[in-house]
Amino acid sequence: MSEQMKRVFATTYVALILAGRRTIDDVPEIILDIVKADLGIE
């Protein structure tokens, strides 16, 4: 998966988490670090 696609998916997951539709446990491993960084986790 390209870095650009990872960024798009990560941004989508961040929005879903902030909206309460998903949790950090739902994030695929391949983009987990990006999502955590965007949310300020770890």
HTML snippet that shows the backbone in 3Dmol.js (N, CA, C, O; Angstrom):
<script src="https://3Dmol.org/build/3Dmol-min.js"></script>
<div id="view" style="width:600px;height:400px;position:relative"></div>
<script>
const pdb = `
ATOM      1  N   MET A   1       0.857  -1.168   0.000  1.00  0.00           N
ATOM      2  CA  MET A   1       0.000   0.000   0.000  1.00  0.00           C
ATOM      3  C   MET A   1       0.906   1.235   0.000  1.00  0.00           C
ATOM      4  O   MET A   1       1.871   1.299   0.762  1.00  0.00           O
ATOM      5  N   SER A   2       0.601   2.191  -0.835  1.00  0.00           N
ATOM      6  CA  SER A   2       1.420   3.400  -0.931  1.00  0.00           C
ATOM      7  C   SER A   2       1.224   4.268   0.318  1.00  0.00           C
ATOM      8  O   SER A   2       0.228   4.150   1.032  1.00  0.00           O
ATOM      9  N   GLU A   3       2.188   5.126   0.552  1.00  0.00           N
ATOM     10  CA  GLU A   3       2.116   6.026   1.708  1.00  0.00           C
ATOM     11  C   GLU A   3       0.923   6.972   1.593  1.00  0.00           C
ATOM     12  O   GLU A   3       0.303   7.324   2.597  1.00  0.00           O
ATOM     13  N   GLN A   4       0.608   7.377   0.376  1.00  0.00           N
ATOM     14  CA  GLN A   4      -0.533   8.266   0.170  1.00  0.00           C
ATOM     15  C   GLN A   4      -1.841   7.566   0.543  1.00  0.00           C
ATOM     16  O   GLN A   4      -2.707   8.167   1.180  1.00  0.00           O
ATOM     17  N   MET A   5      -1.983   6.321   0.156  1.00  0.00           N
ATOM     18  CA  MET A   5      -3.191   5.569   0.492  1.00  0.00           C
ATOM     19  C   MET A   5      -3.282   5.322   1.994  1.00  0.00           C
ATOM     20  O   MET A   5      -4.367   5.390   2.572  1.00  0.00           O
ATOM     21  N   LYS A   6      -2.146   5.037   2.626  1.00  0.00           N
ATOM     22  CA  LYS A   6      -2.135   4.863   4.080  1.00  0.00           C
ATOM     23  C   LYS A   6      -2.625   6.120   4.768  1.00  0.00           C
ATOM     24  O   LYS A   6      -3.397   6.050   5.723  1.00  0.00           O
ATOM     25  N   ARG A   7      -2.175   7.279   4.281  1.00  0.00           N
ATOM     26  CA  ARG A   7      -2.576   8.560   4.863  1.00  0.00           C
ATOM     27  C   ARG A   7      -4.080   8.784   4.714  1.00  0.00           C
ATOM     28  O   ARG A   7      -4.731   9.263   5.642  1.00  0.00           O
ATOM     29  N   VAL A   8      -4.630   8.442   3.554  1.00  0.00           N
ATOM     30  CA  VAL A   8      -6.076   8.602   3.317  1.00  0.00           C
ATOM     31  C   VAL A   8      -6.871   7.713   4.266  1.00  0.00           C
ATOM     32  O   VAL A   8      -7.824   8.168   4.897  1.00  0.00           O
ATOM     33  N   PHE A   9      -6.479   6.450   4.366  1.00  0.00           N
ATOM     34  CA  PHE A   9      -7.184   5.533   5.271  1.00  0.00           C
ATOM     35  C   PHE A   9      -7.035   5.963   6.725  1.00  0.00           C
ATOM     36  O   PHE A   9      -7.993   5.889   7.494  1.00  0.00           O
ATOM     37  N   ALA A  10      -5.846   6.410   7.106  1.00  0.00           N
ATOM     38  CA  ALA A  10      -5.619   6.846   8.484  1.00  0.00           C
ATOM     39  C   ALA A  10      -6.500   8.045   8.823  1.00  0.00           C
ATOM     40  O   ALA A  10      -7.090   8.103   9.902  1.00  0.00           O
ATOM     41  N   THR A  11      -6.585   8.992   7.908  1.00  0.00           N
ATOM     42  CA  THR A  11      -7.425  10.178   8.125  1.00  0.00           C
ATOM     43  C   THR A  11      -8.887   9.775   8.295  1.00  0.00           C
ATOM     44  O   THR A  11      -9.602  10.331   9.130  1.00  0.00           O
ATOM     45  N   THR A  12      -9.319   8.813   7.504  1.00  0.00           N
ATOM     46  CA  THR A  12     -10.696   8.327   7.609  1.00  0.00           C
ATOM     47  C   THR A  12     -10.935   7.671   8.968  1.00  0.00           C
ATOM     48  O   THR A  12     -11.953   7.925   9.612  1.00  0.00           O
ATOM     49  N   TYR A  13     -10.004   6.834   9.400  1.00  0.00           N
ATOM     50  CA  TYR A  13     -10.154   6.184  10.707  1.00  0.00           C
ATOM     51  C   TYR A  13     -10.127   7.187  11.846  1.00  0.00           C
ATOM     52  O   TYR A  13     -10.874   7.036  12.813  1.00  0.00           O
ATOM     53  N   VAL A  14      -9.290   8.204  11.755  1.00  0.00           N
ATOM     54  CA  VAL A  14      -9.258   9.240  12.789  1.00  0.00           C
ATOM     55  C   VAL A  14     -10.625   9.912  12.884  1.00  0.00           C
ATOM     56  O   VAL A  14     -11.138  10.119  13.984  1.00  0.00           O
ATOM     57  N   ALA A  15     -11.204  10.247  11.762  1.00  0.00           N
ATOM     58  CA  ALA A  15     -12.524  10.878  11.762  1.00  0.00           C
ATOM     59  C   ALA A  15     -13.583   9.951  12.361  1.00  0.00           C
ATOM     60  O   ALA A  15     -14.441  10.394  13.125  1.00  0.00           O
ATOM     61  N   LEU A  16     -13.520   8.674  12.014  1.00  0.00           N
ATOM     62  CA  LEU A  16     -14.491   7.713  12.558  1.00  0.00           C
ATOM     63  C   LEU A  16     -14.327   7.528  14.059  1.00  0.00           C
ATOM     64  O   LEU A  16     -15.317   7.402  14.781  1.00  0.00           O
ATOM     65  N   ILE A  17     -13.093   7.510  14.533  1.00  0.00           N
ATOM     66  CA  ILE A  17     -12.835   7.380  15.972  1.00  0.00           C
ATOM     67  C   ILE A  17     -13.350   8.609  16.711  1.00  0.00           C
ATOM     68  O   ILE A  17     -14.004   8.488  17.746  1.00  0.00           O
ATOM     69  N   LEU A  18     -13.057   9.779  16.184  1.00  0.00           N
ATOM     70  CA  LEU A  18     -13.517  11.010  16.828  1.00  0.00           C
ATOM     71  C   LEU A  18     -15.039  11.114  16.830  1.00  0.00           C
ATOM     72  O   LEU A  18     -15.618  11.725  17.728  1.00  0.00           O
ATOM     73  N   ALA A  19     -15.684  10.525  15.836  1.00  0.00           N
ATOM     74  CA  ALA A  19     -17.148  10.536  15.761  1.00  0.00           C
ATOM     75  C   ALA A  19     -17.776   9.435  16.623  1.00  0.00           C
ATOM     76  O   ALA A  19     -18.996   9.385  16.782  1.00  0.00           O
ATOM     77  N   GLY A  20     -16.937   8.556  17.176  1.00  0.00           N
ATOM     78  CA  GLY A  20     -17.454   7.488  18.024  1.00  0.00           C
ATOM     79  C   GLY A  20     -17.947   6.272  17.256  1.00  0.00           C
ATOM     80  O   GLY A  20     -18.613   5.409  17.827  1.00  0.00           O
ATOM     81  N   ARG A  21     -17.630   6.191  15.968  1.00  0.00           N
ATOM     82  CA  ARG A  21     -18.105   5.080  15.145  1.00  0.00           C
ATOM     83  C   ARG A  21     -17.138   3.900  15.153  1.00  0.00           C
ATOM     84  O   ARG A  21     -17.541   2.773  14.864  1.00  0.00           O
ATOM     85  N   ARG A  22     -15.863   4.144  15.481  1.00  0.00           N
ATOM     86  CA  ARG A  22     -14.831   3.110  15.547  1.00  0.00           C
ATOM     87  C   ARG A  22     -13.981   3.348  16.791  1.00  0.00           C
ATOM     88  O   ARG A  22     -14.016   4.427  17.383  1.00  0.00           O
ATOM     89  N   THR A  23     -13.217   2.327  17.180  1.00  0.00           N
ATOM     90  CA  THR A  23     -12.274   2.467  18.283  1.00  0.00           C
ATOM     91  C   THR A  23     -10.871   2.197  17.749  1.00  0.00           C
ATOM     92  O   THR A  23     -10.713   1.735  16.620  1.00  0.00           O
ATOM     93  N   ILE A  24      -9.869   2.481  18.548  1.00  0.00           N
ATOM     94  CA  ILE A  24      -8.488   2.251  18.138  1.00  0.00           C
ATOM     95  C   ILE A  24      -8.245   0.763  17.859  1.00  0.00           C
ATOM     96  O   ILE A  24      -7.366   0.413  17.072  1.00  0.00           O
ATOM     97  N   ASP A  25      -9.019  -0.102  18.500  1.00  0.00           N
ATOM     98  CA  ASP A  25      -8.891  -1.551  18.275  1.00  0.00           C
ATOM     99  C   ASP A  25      -9.365  -1.967  16.886  1.00  0.00           C
ATOM    100  O   ASP A  25      -9.017  -3.051  16.415  1.00  0.00           O
ATOM    101  N   ASP A  26     -10.145  -1.131  16.231  1.00  0.00           N
ATOM    102  CA  ASP A  26     -10.657  -1.438  14.894  1.00  0.00           C
ATOM    103  C   ASP A  26      -9.683  -1.062  13.773  1.00  0.00           C
ATOM    104  O   ASP A  26      -9.895  -1.430  12.618  1.00  0.00           O
ATOM    105  N   VAL A  27      -8.633  -0.341  14.107  1.00  0.00           N
ATOM    106  CA  VAL A  27      -7.701   0.166  13.095  1.00  0.00           C
ATOM    107  C   VAL A  27      -6.783  -0.957  12.614  1.00  0.00           C
ATOM    108  O   VAL A  27      -6.198  -1.668  13.432  1.00  0.00           O
ATOM    109  N   PRO A  28      -6.650  -1.122  11.299  1.00  0.00           N
ATOM    110  CA  PRO A  28      -5.729  -2.133  10.765  1.00  0.00           C
ATOM    111  C   PRO A  28      -4.279  -1.843  11.185  1.00  0.00           C
ATOM    112  O   PRO A  28      -3.867  -0.686  11.269  1.00  0.00           O
ATOM    113  N   GLU A  29      -3.532  -2.888  11.440  1.00  0.00           N
ATOM    114  CA  GLU A  29      -2.146  -2.779  11.912  1.00  0.00           C
ATOM    115  C   GLU A  29      -1.279  -1.914  10.996  1.00  0.00           C
ATOM    116  O   GLU A  29      -0.402  -1.192  11.470  1.00  0.00           O
ATOM    117  N   ILE A  30      -1.523  -1.985   9.697  1.00  0.00           N
ATOM    118  CA  ILE A  30      -0.678  -1.287   8.722  1.00  0.00           C
ATOM    119  C   ILE A  30      -0.734   0.242   8.871  1.00  0.00           C
ATOM    120  O   ILE A  30       0.211   0.931   8.486  1.00  0.00           O
ATOM    121  N   ILE A  31      -1.822   0.772   9.421  1.00  0.00           N
ATOM    122  CA  ILE A  31      -1.935   2.227   9.585  1.00  0.00           C
ATOM    123  C   ILE A  31      -2.047   2.648  11.044  1.00  0.00           C
ATOM    124  O   ILE A  31      -2.274   3.823  11.333  1.00  0.00           O
ATOM    125  N   LEU A  32      -1.893   1.717  11.949  1.00  0.00           N
ATOM    126  CA  LEU A  32      -2.088   1.998  13.376  1.00  0.00           C
ATOM    127  C   LEU A  32      -1.160   3.099  13.879  1.00  0.00           C
ATOM    128  O   LEU A  32      -1.601   3.975  14.622  1.00  0.00           O
ATOM    129  N   ASP A  33       0.107   3.074  13.494  1.00  0.00           N
ATOM    130  CA  ASP A  33       1.053   4.094  13.962  1.00  0.00           C
ATOM    131  C   ASP A  33       0.650   5.488  13.497  1.00  0.00           C
ATOM    132  O   ASP A  33       0.771   6.451  14.254  1.00  0.00           O
ATOM    133  N   ILE A  34       0.177   5.603  12.275  1.00  0.00           N
ATOM    134  CA  ILE A  34      -0.231   6.903  11.739  1.00  0.00           C
ATOM    135  C   ILE A  34      -1.454   7.426  12.505  1.00  0.00           C
ATOM    136  O   ILE A  34      -1.511   8.596  12.884  1.00  0.00           O
ATOM    137  N   VAL A  35      -2.424   6.538  12.723  1.00  0.00           N
ATOM    138  CA  VAL A  35      -3.653   6.936  13.414  1.00  0.00           C
ATOM    139  C   VAL A  35      -3.330   7.362  14.853  1.00  0.00           C
ATOM    140  O   VAL A  35      -3.838   8.376  15.331  1.00  0.00           O
ATOM    141  N   LYS A  36      -2.492   6.590  15.534  1.00  0.00           N
ATOM    142  CA  LYS A  36      -2.115   6.943  16.898  1.00  0.00           C
ATOM    143  C   LYS A  36      -1.417   8.298  16.947  1.00  0.00           C
ATOM    144  O   LYS A  36      -1.690   9.107  17.833  1.00  0.00           O
ATOM    145  N   ALA A  37      -0.524   8.544  16.002  1.00  0.00           N
ATOM    146  CA  ALA A  37       0.189   9.824  15.951  1.00  0.00           C
ATOM    147  C   ALA A  37      -0.795  10.968  15.718  1.00  0.00           C
ATOM    148  O   ALA A  37      -0.684  12.015  16.356  1.00  0.00           O
ATOM    149  N   ASP A  38      -1.738  10.785  14.829  1.00  0.00           N
ATOM    150  CA  ASP A  38      -2.733  11.834  14.541  1.00  0.00           C
ATOM    151  C   ASP A  38      -3.614  12.115  15.752  1.00  0.00           C
ATOM    152  O   ASP A  38      -4.048  13.248  15.962  1.00  0.00           O
ATOM    153  N   LEU A  39      -3.875  11.083  16.544  1.00  0.00           N
ATOM    154  CA  LEU A  39      -4.720  11.252  17.740  1.00  0.00           C
ATOM    155  C   LEU A  39      -3.915  11.677  18.955  1.00  0.00           C
ATOM    156  O   LEU A  39      -4.491  12.025  19.986  1.00  0.00           O
ATOM    157  N   GLY A  40      -2.590  11.655  18.850  1.00  0.00           N
ATOM    158  CA  GLY A  40      -1.740  12.023  19.978  1.00  0.00           C
ATOM    159  C   GLY A  40      -1.621  10.941  21.029  1.00  0.00           C
ATOM    160  O   GLY A  40      -1.403  11.224  22.207  1.00  0.00           O
ATOM    161  N   ILE A  41      -1.765   9.692  20.593  1.00  0.00           N
ATOM    162  CA  ILE A  41      -1.650   8.545  21.498  1.00  0.00           C
ATOM    163  C   ILE A  41      -0.247   7.980  21.383  1.00  0.00           C
ATOM    164  O   ILE A  41       0.254   7.769  20.278  1.00  0.00           O
ATOM    165  N   GLU A  42       0.385   7.736  22.515  1.00  0.00           N
ATOM    166  CA  GLU A  42       1.739   7.176  22.607  1.00  0.00           C
ATOM    167  C   GLU A  42       2.659   8.070  21.919  1.00  0.00           C
ATOM    168  O   GLU A  42       3.859   7.801  21.867  1.00  0.00           O
TER     169      GLU A  42
END
`;
const viewer = $3Dmol.createViewer("view");
viewer.addModel(pdb, "pdb");
viewer.setStyle({}, {cartoon: {color: "spectrum"}});
viewer.zoomTo();
viewer.render();
</script>
